[in-house]
Amino acid sequence: MTLRERLSPERARDLIDRVARQSPARLAIFAFAGVIGVFTLLLMLPAATASGRPAPPVTALFTATSAVSVTGLTVVPTGTYWSTFGHVVLLFGMKVGGLGVMTLASILGLAVSRRIGLTQKLIAASETKTTKLGEVGSLIQVVIVTSTSLEIALALILTPRFVMLNETFGSALWHSLFYAISAFNNAGFVPTADGLATHAGDWLLLIPIAVGVFVGSLGFPVILNIWRTWRHSRFRRLARLSLHTKLTLVTSLTLVVIGTALFLATEWSNSGTIGDYSVGAKALNSFMMGVMPRSGGFATFEMSQAHETTWLITDALMFVGGGSASTAGGIKVTTLAVIVLAIIAEARGDRDVQAFGRRVPRDTLRLAVAVVFIGATAVLIGSLLLLQISGDTLDRVLFEAISAFGTVGFTSGLSAVLPDTGQYVLVALMFLGRTGTMTLAAALAIRDRRRVIRLPEERPTIG
């Protein structure tokens, strides 16, 4: 077989189809790892750094993983270390990463075969949580068109504000576009040296960024469901919203309100964070902190100055994350919602887990428990390794590990001072947090076990 035949689109399509049939999740993870590898090489180019010297491999790998996994953790100052070319690379990394692991695999198959076949639809359905294969093609269009449209709209909203801050139109447009893509994709990267620290009381700047982060954290299935409901009924029948959409919206808004209130209470008098701000600025920054721990990662002050109580609250919010098939990480809000509903049902003595007039299947509850356990195990192992490597305190290590797993980007200052081995641990946590705990578990599974004979049932004692 000649080299041309080996590299032909037909052979590439056959290879993708064969791998996808055996394990779609494995194909997606390989595609995701390949994308990270490409952006790592780009960041290692001399043109990517402001100094003109190639970035160390570990720095390039860490930053590329953080960008593609839309995390925002950094080991070097983004605004000063990377050149304009480096910022463009990060911008495309955030954009590509925000499309989703399985969606990337589907687009790869589409680029080769020039169509979305059954295999690619199954791949995309796994990532986007779509149960109807006919919806996958339209959902991929929504992922690309909606995300790009919202990012452009957000950039247009931010541009006049940056112009009002005495920036040239070109600079304002660039910063607006960067913040828009970073916000909607929940990445948390900032293109300037000071970031948002000098804009702590700027409502016209912070509110659009917070809204962009919140919308991006809902997930594309939710956006598609809301759009279709609005288009067909103008919201005259909210009952048409799916159970997934209702759980995502209610849980997300609840977490924002709780996070805002708790942060306002714990940091009210802390001069290192919001203690010296006006009442309005305190409310604004508390709202930001109600939204950002669920994967946004933007901050108007150093998180290392916050109280330990605030760190613990932020840990919980970061671990939960955002919506399924969204640009956010964590165990996802629907996972938390199902667990809470199951606890309520058990307390009431109900046989079924119910919400909004619907019954939640038992296998969904089992999956939610598995996601929480795998996520907690990943954070535990990562924290143990970081404790051993860094010798730092548990509160800082735990904060950093959960931030990496939840693809949030908040830092206690530990990432920048970790040795290479510690940075590799955070790279692994970011990779796991973005690909998804169950996606990774499915990729590692050899086969689906099907039992012909079911064993007798016996109830163990619990509690």
DRENDO-1510 file (C-alpha; in Angstrom, 1 decimal, always signed):
<recs>
REC; n; res; u; v; w
REC; 1; MET; +0.0; +0.0; +0.0 .
REC; 2; THR; +1.4; +3.3; -1.0 .
REC; 3; LEU; +1.7; +6.3; +1.3 .
REC; 4; ARG; -0.9; +8.2; -0.6 .
REC; 5; GLU; -3.4; +5.3; -0.1 .
REC; 6; ARG; -2.6; +5.2; +3.6 .
REC; 7; LEU; -3.4; +8.9; +3.9 .
REC; 8; SER; -6.5; +8.8; +1.8 .
REC; 9; PRO; -9.8; +10.2; +3.2 .
REC; 10; GLU; -11.4; +6.9; +2.6 .
REC; 11; ARG; -8.9; +5.0; +4.8 .
REC; 12; ALA; -9.1; +7.7; +7.5 .
REC; 13; ARG; -12.8; +7.4; +7.5 .
REC; 14; ASP; -12.7; +3.6; +7.8 .
REC; 15; LEU; -10.2; +4.0; +10.7 .
REC; 16; ILE; -12.4; +6.5; +12.5 .
REC; 17; ASP; -15.5; +4.3; +12.0 .
REC; 18; ARG; -13.7; +1.2; +13.2 .
REC; 19; VAL; -12.5; +2.9; +16.4 .
REC; 20; ALA; -15.8; +4.6; +17.0 .
REC; 21; ARG; -17.7; +1.3; +16.7 .
REC; 22; GLN; -15.4; -0.3; +19.3 .
REC; 23; SER; -15.3; +2.6; +21.7 .
REC; 24; PRO; -16.7; +6.1; +20.8 .
REC; 25; ALA; -15.4; +7.5; +24.1 .
REC; 26; ARG; -11.9; +6.2; +23.4 .
REC; 27; LEU; -11.9; +8.0; +20.0 .
REC; 28; ALA; -13.0; +11.2; +21.6 .
REC; 29; ILE; -10.3; +11.1; +24.3 .
REC; 30; PHE; -7.6; +10.4; +21.6 .
REC; 31; ALA; -9.0; +13.3; +19.6 .
REC; 32; PHE; -8.9; +15.6; +22.6 .
REC; 33; ALA; -5.4; +14.5; +23.5 .
REC; 34; GLY; -4.3; +15.2; +19.9 .
REC; 35; VAL; -5.7; +18.7; +20.0 .
REC; 36; ILE; -3.8; +19.4; +23.2 .
REC; 37; GLY; -0.7; +18.1; +21.6 .
REC; 38; VAL; -1.1; +20.4; +18.6 .
REC; 39; PHE; -1.6; +23.5; +20.8 .
REC; 40; THR; +1.3; +22.5; +23.0 .
REC; 41; LEU; +3.6; +22.5; +19.9 .
REC; 42; LEU; +2.2; +25.9; +18.8 .
REC; 43; LEU; +2.9; +27.4; +22.2 .
REC; 44; MET; +6.5; +26.1; +22.1 .
REC; 45; LEU; +7.2; +28.2; +19.1 .
REC; 46; PRO; +9.5; +31.2; +19.8 .
REC; 47; ALA; +6.8; +33.5; +18.3 .
REC; 48; ALA; +4.3; +32.4; +21.0 .
REC; 49; THR; +6.3; +34.1; +23.8 .
REC; 50; ALA; +6.8; +37.8; +24.4 .
REC; 51; SER; +10.6; +37.2; +25.0 .
REC; 52; GLY; +11.0; +35.3; +21.7 .
REC; 53; ARG; +12.4; +32.3; +23.5 .
REC; 54; PRO; +10.6; +28.9; +23.2 .
REC; 55; ALA; +8.5; +28.1; +26.3 .
REC; 56; PRO; +9.5; +25.1; +28.3 .
REC; 57; PRO; +7.6; +21.9; +27.3 .
REC; 58; VAL; +5.9; +21.6; +30.7 .
REC; 59; THR; +4.8; +25.2; +30.6 .
REC; 60; ALA; +3.4; +24.8; +27.0 .
REC; 61; LEU; +1.7; +21.6; +27.9 .
REC; 62; PHE; +0.1; +23.0; +31.1 .
REC; 63; THR; -1.1; +26.1; +29.3 .
REC; 64; ALA; -2.4; +24.2; +26.3 .
REC; 65; THR; -4.3; +21.7; +28.5 .
REC; 66; SER; -5.7; +24.6; +30.5 .
REC; 67; ALA; -6.9; +26.4; +27.3 .
REC; 68; VAL; -8.3; +23.4; +25.5 .
REC; 69; SER; -9.9; +22.1; +28.7 .
REC; 70; VAL; -11.2; +25.7; +29.2 .
REC; 71; THR; -9.8; +25.8; +32.7 .
REC; 72; GLY; -7.8; +29.0; +33.1 .
REC; 73; LEU; -5.1; +27.8; +35.5 .
REC; 74; THR; -1.7; +29.2; +34.6 .
REC; 75; VAL; +1.9; +28.8; +35.7 .
REC; 76; VAL; +3.0; +32.0; +33.9 .
REC; 77; PRO; +1.3; +35.4; +33.6 .
REC; 78; THR; -0.9; +35.2; +30.5 .
REC; 79; GLY; -0.9; +38.9; +29.7 .
REC; 80; THR; +2.9; +39.4; +29.8 .
REC; 81; TYR; +4.5; +36.0; +29.1 .
REC; 82; TRP; +2.7; +35.2; +25.8 .
REC; 83; SER; +2.9; +37.3; +22.7 .
REC; 84; THR; +0.0; +38.4; +20.5 .
REC; 85; PHE; +0.5; +35.1; +18.5 .
REC; 86; GLY; +0.5; +33.2; +21.8 .
REC; 87; HIS; -2.8; +34.9; +22.8 .
REC; 88; VAL; -4.3; +34.0; +19.4 .
REC; 89; VAL; -3.3; +30.4; +20.0 .
REC; 90; LEU; -4.9; +30.5; +23.4 .
REC; 91; LEU; -8.0; +32.0; +21.9 .
REC; 92; PHE; -8.4; +29.2; +19.3 .
REC; 93; GLY; -7.6; +26.6; +22.0 .
REC; 94; MET; -10.5; +27.9; +24.2 .
REC; 95; LYS; -12.8; +28.0; +21.2 .
REC; 96; VAL; -12.0; +24.5; +20.1 .
REC; 97; GLY; -12.1; +23.1; +23.6 .
REC; 98; GLY; -15.5; +24.7; +24.2 .
REC; 99; LEU; -17.0; +22.7; +21.4 .
REC; 100; GLY; -16.8; +19.5; +23.5 .
REC; 101; VAL; -14.9; +16.3; +23.3 .
REC; 102; MET; -17.4; +14.2; +21.5 .
REC; 103; THR; -18.5; +17.1; +19.2 .
REC; 104; LEU; -14.9; +17.4; +18.1 .
REC; 105; ALA; -14.8; +13.7; +17.2 .
REC; 106; SER; -18.0; +14.2; +15.2 .
REC; 107; ILE; -16.6; +17.2; +13.3 .
REC; 108; LEU; -13.5; +15.1; +12.6 .
REC; 109; GLY; -15.6; +12.4; +11.1 .
REC; 110; LEU; -17.7; +15.0; +9.2 .
REC; 111; ALA; -14.5; +16.6; +7.7 .
REC; 112; VAL; -13.3; +13.2; +6.4 .
REC; 113; SER; -16.6; +11.8; +5.2 .
REC; 114; ARG; -18.3; +15.1; +4.4 .
REC; 115; ARG; -21.4; +13.8; +6.1 .
REC; 116; ILE; -22.6; +12.8; +9.6 .
REC; 117; GLY; -23.2; +9.1; +9.5 .
REC; 118; LEU; -24.7; +6.8; +12.2 .
REC; 119; THR; -21.4; +6.3; +13.9 .
REC; 120; GLN; -20.7; +10.0; +14.2 .
REC; 121; LYS; -24.2; +10.7; +15.4 .
REC; 122; LEU; -23.8; +8.1; +18.2 .
REC; 123; ILE; -20.5; +9.8; +19.2 .
REC; 124; ALA; -22.1; +13.2; +19.3 .
REC; 125; ALA; -25.2; +11.9; +21.1 .
REC; 126; SER; -22.9; +10.6; +23.9 .
REC; 127; GLU; -21.4; +14.0; +24.5 .
REC; 128; THR; -24.5; +16.2; +24.0 .
REC; 129; LYS; -26.9; +13.9; +26.0 .
REC; 130; THR; -29.2; +13.8; +23.0 .
REC; 131; THR; -31.4; +10.7; +22.8 .
REC; 132; LYS; -32.7; +11.3; +19.3 .
REC; 133; LEU; -30.1; +10.7; +16.6 .
REC; 134; GLY; -32.0; +13.0; +14.2 .
REC; 135; GLU; -31.2; +15.9; +16.6 .
REC; 136; VAL; -27.5; +15.4; +16.6 .
REC; 137; GLY; -26.9; +17.2; +13.3 .
REC; 138; SER; -28.9; +20.2; +14.4 .
REC; 139; LEU; -27.3; +20.2; +17.8 .
REC; 140; ILE; -23.8; +20.4; +16.3 .
REC; 141; GLN; -25.0; +23.4; +14.3 .
REC; 142; VAL; -26.4; +24.9; +17.5 .
REC; 143; VAL; -23.0; +24.3; +19.2 .
REC; 144; ILE; -21.1; +26.2; +16.5 .
REC; 145; VAL; -23.6; +28.8; +15.4 .
REC; 146; THR; -25.0; +29.6; +18.9 .
REC; 147; SER; -21.6; +29.8; +20.6 .
REC; 148; THR; -20.1; +32.0; +17.9 .
REC; 149; SER; -23.2; +34.2; +17.7 .
REC; 150; LEU; -23.2; +34.7; +21.5 .
REC; 151; GLU; -19.5; +35.4; +21.6 .
REC; 152; ILE; -19.8; +38.0; +18.9 .
REC; 153; ALA; -22.8; +39.6; +20.6 .
REC; 154; LEU; -20.9; +39.7; +23.9 .
REC; 155; ALA; -17.8; +41.2; +22.2 .
REC; 156; LEU; -20.0; +43.9; +20.7 .
REC; 157; ILE; -21.4; +44.7; +24.1 .
REC; 158; LEU; -17.9; +44.9; +25.7 .
REC; 159; THR; -16.2; +46.9; +23.0 .
REC; 160; PRO; -17.8; +50.3; +23.8 .
REC; 161; ARG; -16.9; +49.8; +27.4 .
REC; 162; PHE; -13.3; +49.2; +26.7 .
REC; 163; VAL; -13.3; +52.3; +24.4 .
REC; 164; MET; -14.7; +54.3; +27.3 .
REC; 165; LEU; -11.7; +53.0; +29.3 .
REC; 166; ASN; -9.4; +55.0; +27.0 .
REC; 167; GLU; -8.4; +52.0; +24.8 .
REC; 168; THR; -8.0; +52.4; +21.1 .
REC; 169; PHE; -10.7; +50.8; +19.0 .
REC; 170; GLY; -8.4; +48.0; +17.8 .
REC; 171; SER; -7.3; +47.2; +21.3 .
REC; 172; ALA; -10.8; +47.4; +22.7 .
REC; 173; LEU; -12.1; +45.1; +20.0 .
REC; 174; TRP; -9.4; +42.5; +20.6 .
REC; 175; HIS; -9.8; +42.6; +24.4 .
REC; 176; SER; -13.6; +42.3; +24.0 .
REC; 177; LEU; -13.3; +39.3; +21.7 .
REC; 178; PHE; -10.8; +37.6; +24.0 .
REC; 179; TYR; -13.0; +38.1; +27.1 .
REC; 180; ALA; -16.1; +37.1; +25.2 .
REC; 181; ILE; -14.7; +33.8; +24.0 .
REC; 182; SER; -13.0; +33.2; +27.4 .
REC; 183; ALA; -16.3; +34.0; +29.2 .
REC; 184; PHE; -18.7; +31.9; +27.1 .
REC; 185; ASN; -16.4; +29.0; +27.2 .
REC; 186; ASN; -15.9; +29.3; +30.9 .
REC; 187; ALA; -12.1; +29.5; +30.4 .
REC; 188; GLY; -11.1; +32.3; +32.7 .
REC; 189; PHE; -8.1; +33.5; +30.7 .
REC; 190; VAL; -7.4; +37.2; +30.7 .
REC; 191; PRO; -5.3; +39.0; +28.0 .
REC; 192; THR; -4.0; +41.8; +30.2 .
REC; 193; ALA; -1.5; +41.9; +33.1 .
REC; 194; ASP; -4.0; +43.2; +35.6 .
REC; 195; GLY; -7.0; +41.2; +34.4 .
REC; 196; LEU; -10.2; +42.3; +36.0 .
REC; 197; ALA; -8.6; +43.5; +39.3 .
REC; 198; THR; -8.8; +47.1; +38.2 .
REC; 199; HIS; -12.5; +46.8; +37.3 .
REC; 200; ALA; -13.9; +45.5; +40.5 .
REC; 201; GLY; -16.7; +48.1; +40.6 .
REC; 202; ASP; -17.4; +48.2; +36.8 .
REC; 203; TRP; -21.0; +47.0; +36.3 .
REC; 204; LEU; -20.9; +47.5; +32.6 .
REC; 205; LEU; -17.9; +45.2; +32.2 .
REC; 206; LEU; -18.5; +42.5; +34.9 .
REC; 207; ILE; -22.2; +41.9; +34.4 .
REC; 208; PRO; -21.9; +40.9; +30.6 .
REC; 209; ILE; -18.9; +38.7; +31.4 .
REC; 210; ALA; -20.9; +37.0; +34.3 .
REC; 211; VAL; -23.9; +36.5; +32.0 .
REC; 212; GLY; -21.7; +35.0; +29.3 .
REC; 213; VAL; -20.2; +32.6; +31.8 .
REC; 214; PHE; -23.6; +31.6; +33.1 .
REC; 215; VAL; -25.1; +31.0; +29.7 .
REC; 216; GLY; -22.1; +29.0; +28.6 .
REC; 217; SER; -22.4; +26.8; +31.7 .
REC; 218; LEU; -26.0; +25.8; +31.0 .
REC; 219; GLY; -25.0; +23.4; +28.2 .
REC; 220; PHE; -26.0; +23.3; +24.5 .
REC; 221; PRO; -28.9; +20.8; +24.9 .
REC; 222; VAL; -30.5; +23.3; +27.3 .
REC; 223; ILE; -29.9; +26.2; +24.9 .
REC; 224; LEU; -31.4; +24.2; +22.1 .
REC; 225; ASN; -34.4; +23.2; +24.2 .
REC; 226; ILE; -35.0; +26.8; +25.3 .
REC; 227; TRP; -34.7; +28.1; +21.8 .
REC; 228; ARG; -37.2; +25.6; +20.4 .
REC; 229; THR; -39.7; +26.2; +23.2 .
REC; 230; TRP; -39.5; +29.9; +22.7 .
REC; 231; ARG; -39.8; +29.6; +18.9 .
REC; 232; HIS; -42.8; +27.3; +18.9 .
REC; 233; SER; -44.8; +28.6; +21.9 .
REC; 234; ARG; -43.2; +31.9; +23.0 .
REC; 235; PHE; -43.0; +30.3; +26.4 .
REC; 236; ARG; -46.8; +30.1; +26.7 .
REC; 237; ARG; -46.2; +26.5; +27.7 .
REC; 238; LEU; -43.1; +26.2; +29.9 .
REC; 239; ALA; -44.0; +22.6; +30.6 .
REC; 240; ARG; -42.6; +21.8; +27.1 .
REC; 241; LEU; -39.1; +22.3; +28.5 .
REC; 242; SER; -37.4; +19.0; +29.1 .
REC; 243; LEU; -36.7; +17.7; +32.6 .
REC; 244; HIS; -33.0; +18.1; +32.0 .
REC; 245; THR; -33.5; +21.8; +31.1 .
REC; 246; LYS; -35.7; +22.4; +34.2 .
REC; 247; LEU; -33.2; +20.7; +36.6 .
REC; 248; THR; -30.3; +22.6; +35.0 .
REC; 249; LEU; -31.9; +26.0; +35.3 .
REC; 250; VAL; -33.3; +25.6; +38.8 .
REC; 251; THR; -30.2; +24.1; +40.2 .
REC; 252; SER; -27.9; +26.6; +38.5 .
REC; 253; LEU; -29.9; +29.6; +39.7 .
REC; 254; THR; -30.1; +28.2; +43.2 .
REC; 255; LEU; -26.3; +27.7; +43.3 .
REC; 256; VAL; -25.7; +31.3; +42.1 .
REC; 257; VAL; -28.0; +32.7; +44.8 .
REC; 258; ILE; -26.5; +30.6; +47.5 .
REC; 259; GLY; -22.9; +31.3; +46.4 .
REC; 260; THR; -23.6; +35.0; +46.2 .
REC; 261; ALA; -25.2; +35.2; +49.7 .
REC; 262; LEU; -22.5; +33.1; +51.3 .
REC; 263; PHE; -19.6; +35.0; +49.8 .
REC; 264; LEU; -21.2; +38.3; +50.7 .
REC; 265; ALA; -21.5; +37.1; +54.3 .
REC; 266; THR; -18.1; +35.6; +54.7 .
REC; 267; GLU; -16.1; +38.3; +52.9 .
REC; 268; TRP; -18.1; +41.4; +53.9 .
REC; 269; SER; -15.3; +42.9; +56.2 .
REC; 270; ASN; -12.3; +41.2; +54.6 .
REC; 271; SER; -10.1; +44.1; +53.3 .
REC; 272; GLY; -8.1; +41.6; +51.2 .
REC; 273; THR; -11.1; +40.9; +49.0 .
REC; 274; ILE; -14.3; +43.1; +49.1 .
REC; 275; GLY; -14.1; +44.7; +52.6 .
REC; 276; ASP; -13.1; +48.1; +51.3 .
REC; 277; TYR; -15.6; +48.3; +48.5 .
REC; 278; SER; -18.8; +50.2; +48.5 .
REC; 279; VAL; -22.1; +48.3; +49.1 .
REC; 280; GLY; -22.8; +48.2; +45.4 .
REC; 281; ALA; -19.4; +46.9; +44.6 .
REC; 282; LYS; -19.6; +44.3; +47.3 .
REC; 283; ALA; -22.9; +43.0; +45.8 .
REC; 284; LEU; -21.4; +43.0; +42.3 .
REC; 285; ASN; -18.3; +41.1; +43.3 .
REC; 286; SER; -20.3; +38.7; +45.4 .
REC; 287; PHE; -22.6; +38.0; +42.4 .
REC; 288; MET; -19.4; +37.3; +40.3 .
REC; 289; MET; -18.3; +34.9; +43.0 .
REC; 290; GLY; -21.7; +33.2; +42.9 .
REC; 291; VAL; -21.3; +32.6; +39.2 .
REC; 292; MET; -17.5; +32.1; +38.6 .
REC; 293; PRO; -16.7; +29.0; +40.9 .
REC; 294; ARG; -19.0; +26.9; +38.7 .
REC; 295; SER; -16.3; +26.9; +36.0 .
REC; 296; GLY; -15.9; +30.6; +35.0 .
REC; 297; GLY; -12.7; +31.3; +36.9 .
REC; 298; PHE; -12.6; +35.1; +36.5 .
REC; 299; ALA; -11.8; +37.0; +39.7 .
REC; 300; THR; -11.4; +40.7; +40.6 .
REC; 301; PHE; -9.0; +39.9; +43.5 .
REC; 302; GLU; -6.5; +37.3; +44.6 .
REC; 303; MET; -8.3; +34.2; +45.9 .
REC; 304; SER; -5.4; +33.6; +48.2 .
REC; 305; GLN; -6.6; +36.6; +50.3 .
REC; 306; ALA; -10.0; +35.1; +50.9 .
REC; 307; HIS; -11.0; +33.4; +54.2 .
REC; 308; GLU; -10.7; +29.7; +54.6 .
REC; 309; THR; -14.5; +29.5; +55.0 .
REC; 310; THR; -14.8; +31.0; +51.5 .
REC; 311; TRP; -12.3; +28.5; +50.1 .
REC; 312; LEU; -14.4; +25.7; +51.5 .
REC; 313; ILE; -17.6; +27.1; +50.0 .
REC; 314; THR; -15.8; +27.7; +46.7 .
REC; 315; ASP; -14.5; +24.1; +46.8 .
REC; 316; ALA; -18.1; +22.8; +46.9 .
REC; 317; LEU; -19.3; +25.0; +44.0 .
REC; 318; MET; -16.2; +24.2; +41.9 .
REC; 319; PHE; -16.8; +20.4; +42.4 .
REC; 320; VAL; -20.4; +20.7; +41.3 .
REC; 321; GLY; -19.6; +22.7; +38.2 .
REC; 322; GLY; -22.1; +23.5; +35.4 .
REC; 323; GLY; -24.5; +21.8; +33.1 .
REC; 324; SER; -24.0; +18.6; +31.1 .
REC; 325; ALA; -22.5; +19.0; +27.6 .
REC; 326; SER; -21.6; +22.6; +28.5 .
REC; 327; THR; -18.3; +24.4; +28.6 .
REC; 328; ALA; -18.2; +23.9; +32.3 .
REC; 329; GLY; -16.6; +21.1; +34.3 .
REC; 330; GLY; -17.3; +19.4; +37.6 .
REC; 331; ILE; -19.7; +16.6; +38.3 .
REC; 332; LYS; -22.5; +18.7; +36.7 .
REC; 333; VAL; -25.6; +20.3; +38.3 .
REC; 334; THR; -28.0; +17.6; +37.1 .
REC; 335; THR; -25.9; +15.1; +39.0 .
REC; 336; LEU; -26.3; +17.1; +42.2 .
REC; 337; ALA; -30.0; +17.6; +41.5 .
REC; 338; VAL; -30.6; +13.8; +41.0 .
REC; 339; ILE; -28.7; +13.0; +44.2 .
REC; 340; VAL; -30.7; +15.6; +46.2 .
REC; 341; LEU; -34.0; +14.4; +44.8 .
REC; 342; ALA; -33.0; +10.8; +45.7 .
REC; 343; ILE; -32.3; +11.9; +49.3 .
REC; 344; ILE; -35.6; +13.7; +49.5 .
REC; 345; ALA; -37.4; +10.6; +48.1 .
REC; 346; GLU; -35.7; +8.3; +50.6 .
REC; 347; ALA; -36.6; +10.7; +53.5 .
REC; 348; ARG; -40.3; +10.7; +52.4 .
REC; 349; GLY; -40.4; +6.9; +51.9 .
REC; 350; ASP; -41.1; +7.3; +48.1 .
REC; 351; ARG; -40.3; +4.4; +45.9 .
REC; 352; ASP; -39.5; +6.6; +42.9 .
REC; 353; VAL; -37.3; +9.7; +42.4 .
REC; 354; GLN; -39.6; +12.4; +40.9 .
REC; 355; ALA; -39.3; +15.9; +39.7 .
REC; 356; PHE; -41.6; +18.3; +37.7 .
REC; 357; GLY; -44.1; +15.5; +37.1 .
REC; 358; ARG; -41.6; +13.0; +35.8 .
REC; 359; ARG; -40.0; +9.9; +37.3 .
REC; 360; VAL; -36.2; +9.7; +37.2 .
REC; 361; PRO; -35.0; +6.2; +36.1 .
REC; 362; ARG; -33.0; +4.2; +38.5 .
REC; 363; ASP; -30.0; +3.8; +36.2 .
REC; 364; THR; -29.8; +7.6; +36.1 .
REC; 365; LEU; -29.4; +7.6; +39.9 .
REC; 366; ARG; -26.7; +4.9; +39.7 .
REC; 367; LEU; -24.9; +6.9; +37.1 .
REC; 368; ALA; -25.0; +10.0; +39.3 .
REC; 369; VAL; -23.6; +8.1; +42.2 .
REC; 370; ALA; -20.8; +6.8; +40.0 .
REC; 371; VAL; -20.0; +10.2; +38.7 .
REC; 372; VAL; -19.7; +11.7; +42.2 .
REC; 373; PHE; -17.6; +8.8; +43.4 .
REC; 374; ILE; -15.2; +8.9; +40.5 .
REC; 375; GLY; -14.9; +12.7; +40.7 .
REC; 376; ALA; -14.3; +12.6; +44.4 .
REC; 377; THR; -11.7; +9.8; +44.0 .
REC; 378; ALA; -9.9; +11.8; +41.3 .
REC; 379; VAL; -9.7; +14.8; +43.6 .
REC; 380; LEU; -8.6; +12.7; +46.5 .
REC; 381; ILE; -5.7; +11.0; +44.6 .
REC; 382; GLY; -4.7; +14.3; +43.0 .
REC; 383; SER; -4.7; +16.0; +46.4 .
REC; 384; LEU; -2.6; +13.2; +48.0 .
REC; 385; LEU; +0.0; +13.5; +45.2 .
REC; 386; LEU; +0.1; +17.3; +45.4 .
REC; 387; LEU; +0.5; +17.1; +49.2 .
REC; 388; GLN; +3.4; +14.8; +48.8 .
REC; 389; ILE; +5.0; +16.8; +46.0 .
REC; 390; SER; +4.5; +20.3; +47.3 .
REC; 391; GLY; +4.5; +19.8; +51.1 .
REC; 392; ASP; +1.9; +22.6; +51.2 .
REC; 393; THR; -1.1; +22.8; +53.5 .
REC; 394; LEU; -4.2; +20.8; +52.7 .
REC; 395; ASP; -6.5; +23.8; +52.2 .
REC; 396; ARG; -4.4; +25.2; +49.4 .
REC; 397; VAL; -3.8; +21.8; +47.8 .
REC; 398; LEU; -7.4; +20.8; +47.9 .
REC; 399; PHE; -8.5; +24.1; +46.4 .
REC; 400; GLU; -6.0; +23.7; +43.5 .
REC; 401; ALA; -7.0; +20.1; +42.8 .
REC; 402; ILE; -10.7; +20.8; +42.8 .
REC; 403; SER; -10.2; +23.9; +40.6 .
REC; 404; ALA; -8.3; +21.8; +38.1 .
REC; 405; PHE; -10.8; +19.0; +38.1 .
REC; 406; GLY; -13.7; +21.4; +37.9 .
REC; 407; THR; -11.9; +23.3; +35.0 .
REC; 408; VAL; -12.5; +26.5; +37.0 .
REC; 409; GLY; -9.1; +28.2; +37.0 .
REC; 410; PHE; -9.2; +29.7; +40.5 .
REC; 411; THR; -5.8; +29.4; +42.2 .
REC; 412; SER; -4.5; +29.7; +45.7 .
REC; 413; GLY; -1.1; +30.6; +44.1 .
REC; 414; LEU; +0.1; +27.0; +44.3 .
REC; 415; SER; +0.2; +26.2; +40.5 .
REC; 416; ALA; +2.9; +28.8; +39.7 .
REC; 417; VAL; +5.3; +27.4; +42.4 .
REC; 418; LEU; +4.8; +23.7; +41.8 .
REC; 419; PRO; +7.6; +21.6; +40.4 .
REC; 420; ASP; +7.1; +19.9; +37.1 .
REC; 421; THR; +5.7; +16.7; +38.6 .
REC; 422; GLY; +3.0; +18.7; +40.4 .
REC; 423; GLN; +2.1; +20.5; +37.2 .
REC; 424; TYR; +1.7; +17.2; +35.5 .
REC; 425; VAL; -0.7; +16.1; +38.2 .
REC; 426; LEU; -2.8; +19.2; +37.6 .
REC; 427; VAL; -2.7; +18.5; +33.8 .
REC; 428; ALA; -4.1; +15.1; +34.4 .
REC; 429; LEU; -6.9; +16.5; +36.6 .
REC; 430; MET; -7.8; +19.2; +34.0 .
REC; 431; PHE; -7.9; +16.5; +31.3 .
REC; 432; LEU; -10.1; +14.2; +33.4 .
REC; 433; GLY; -12.4; +17.1; +34.4 .
REC; 434; ARG; -12.9; +18.2; +30.8 .
REC; 435; THR; -13.3; +14.8; +29.2 .
REC; 436; GLY; -15.8; +13.7; +31.9 .
REC; 437; THR; -15.5; +11.1; +34.5 .
REC; 438; MET; -17.9; +8.7; +32.9 .
REC; 439; THR; -16.5; +9.3; +29.4 .
REC; 440; LEU; -13.0; +8.3; +30.7 .
REC; 441; ALA; -14.4; +5.3; +32.5 .
REC; 442; ALA; -16.2; +4.2; +29.4 .
REC; 443; ALA; -13.0; +4.6; +27.3 .
REC; 444; LEU; -11.0; +2.4; +29.8 .
REC; 445; ALA; -13.7; -0.3; +29.9 .
REC; 446; ILE; -12.8; -3.3; +27.8 .
REC; 447; ARG; -16.3; -4.3; +27.0 .
REC; 448; ASP; -19.9; -4.0; +28.2 .
REC; 449; ARG; -20.6; -6.9; +30.6 .
REC; 450; ARG; -24.0; -8.6; +29.9 .
REC; 451; ARG; -25.1; -11.2; +32.3 .
REC; 452; VAL; -27.4; -13.9; +31.2 .
REC; 453; ILE; -28.2; -15.1; +34.7 .
REC; 454; ARG; -29.2; -12.7; +37.5 .
REC; 455; LEU; -28.1; -13.7; +41.0 .
REC; 456; PRO; -30.6; -13.9; +44.0 .
REC; 457; GLU; -31.3; -10.5; +45.7 .
REC; 458; GLU; -30.2; -9.9; +49.3 .
REC; 459; ARG; -30.3; -6.5; +51.0 .
REC; 460; PRO; -27.2; -5.5; +53.0 .
REC; 461; THR; -27.5; -3.2; +56.1 .
REC; 462; ILE; -26.9; +0.5; +55.2 .
REC; 463; GLY; -26.1; +3.2; +57.8 .
</recs>
